[in-house]
Amino acid sequence: MPRPFCCRRVGFNPRFNYFKPRGIPTDQLQEIVLTLDEIEAIRLADLNGMYQEQAAECMNISRPTFGRIIESARRKIAGALIEGKVLKIEKGIVEITETKKYKCNDCRFEIDIPSQSPQINQCPQCGGDAIHQSKEDLQPTCHKRIGRRRGSP
C-alpha cells in the first residue's frame, strides 16, 4: 500500500496559468500540465537559488520528494519549449500560505519564502549575511486548495 499523499506548501499563486507558442492556434497544440507544486519547486530552486534541502523544508516535504518534483517540472518545461507545446498550470493538492520577503543589502537579491519556513540568515545569491526581512513581508490569502490526485476517481 502506498504512503499517503502529503499536502505541499506553496508560497504564491501565479497570475498566469497558460503559456503557448505565439502564432499557432491552441487547438493545434498539445498541452502539458504543470502542477502548482512543480511551479513552486522551480521558483524556489531556480529563481530563488535555494538548495533542495532548504526548498523542501519550505514546501513541507522531504528532500527526495522535492528532487522528484523539480525533475518532473524541468522535464515538462523543457518539453514545452523544445517541442512547442502549451504549458498549463493547475492547482493540485497544495496549501497556499502567506510568505515572508527577504532582501539582501549587499547584492539587492529578493526572495519570498512561506512564512512557516525557518528564518534565512544568509543570502542564497551572494552568501552574505546582510539579508533582512522586508517590511512588506506578507501576501494575503492563506487557504487550502484541494484537487484530484493522479489516478484518483
SVG drawing of the C-alpha trace seen along z (x, -y; Angstrom):
<svg xmlns="http://www.w3.org/2000/svg" viewBox="-14 -48 43 50">
<polyline fill="none" stroke="black" stroke-width="0.4" points="0.0,0.0 1.5,-3.4 2.2,-6.1 -0.5,-8.8 -0.1,-11.9 1.2,-14.9 -0.3,-18.4 2.5,-20.6 3.0,-24.1 3.2,-26.8 4.2,-30.4 2.5,-32.1 -0.4,-31.9 0.7,-32.7 -1.1,-35.4 -0.9,-33.5 -1.7,-29.8 -1.4,-29.3 1.6,-29.7 1.7,-28.8 3.8,-29.4 2.9,-32.5 1.1,-32.4 -0.2,-28.8 -3.9,-28.2 -4.4,-26.4 -6.5,-23.6 -3.4,-22.6 -1.1,-22.3 -0.6,-19.5 -1.0,-20.5 1.4,-19.8 0.0,-20.2 2.3,-21.6 1.1,-21.5 1.4,-24.4 3.9,-22.4 6.1,-21.9 6.0,-25.7 6.8,-26.4 9.8,-24.0 11.0,-25.8 10.5,-29.2 12.4,-28.2 15.3,-26.3 15.8,-28.1 14.5,-31.6 15.5,-32.0 18.6,-29.8 17.7,-27.7 19.3,-24.3 17.0,-21.3 17.1,-20.7 16.0,-24.3 13.4,-24.4 11.9,-21.0 11.6,-22.4 9.7,-25.4 7.3,-23.2 6.9,-20.8 8.1,-17.8 11.2,-15.5 14.3,-16.3 13.9,-13.2 10.3,-14.2 11.5,-17.7 14.0,-16.2 11.3,-14.2 9.1,-17.3 11.8,-19.6 12.9,-16.9 9.4,-16.4 8.8,-20.2 12.1,-20.8 11.3,-17.9 7.8,-19.3 9.1,-22.8 11.9,-21.6 9.4,-19.6 7.0,-22.5 9.8,-24.9 11.6,-22.5 8.5,-20.7 6.3,-23.8 3.5,-22.7 1.1,-24.5 2.0,-24.8 -1.0,-24.8 -0.7,-25.3 -3.2,-23.5 -3.6,-23.7 -3.4,-20.1 -3.3,-19.3 -1.5,-22.2 -1.7,-24.7 -1.2,-28.3 0.4,-30.1 1.5,-33.6 5.0,-34.5 7.9,-36.4 10.0,-38.7 13.7,-39.0 16.2,-41.4 20.0,-41.4 21.7,-44.7 24.9,-43.5 23.6,-42.3 19.9,-43.5 18.6,-40.0 15.0,-39.5 13.4,-36.2 9.9,-35.1 9.5,-32.1 6.5,-30.6 6.0,-32.2 6.2,-28.8 9.8,-28.3 12.7,-29.0 14.3,-32.4 17.0,-33.0 20.4,-34.2 22.4,-34.0 21.7,-35.3 21.2,-32.4 22.6,-34.6 25.8,-36.1 26.2,-34.1 26.4,-37.3 24.8,-37.8 23.3,-41.3 19.9,-39.7 16.8,-41.0 13.1,-40.5 11.3,-43.2 8.5,-45.4 6.1,-44.4 6.6,-40.7 3.1,-39.2 0.9,-38.4 -2.8,-38.0 -4.7,-34.7 -3.8,-31.6 -6.2,-28.8 -6.1,-25.1 -6.9,-24.2 -7.9,-20.6 -7.7,-18.9 -7.6,-15.4 -4.5,-13.3 -3.4,-11.5 -5.2,-8.1 -7.9,-9.1 -11.6,-8.7"/>
</svg>
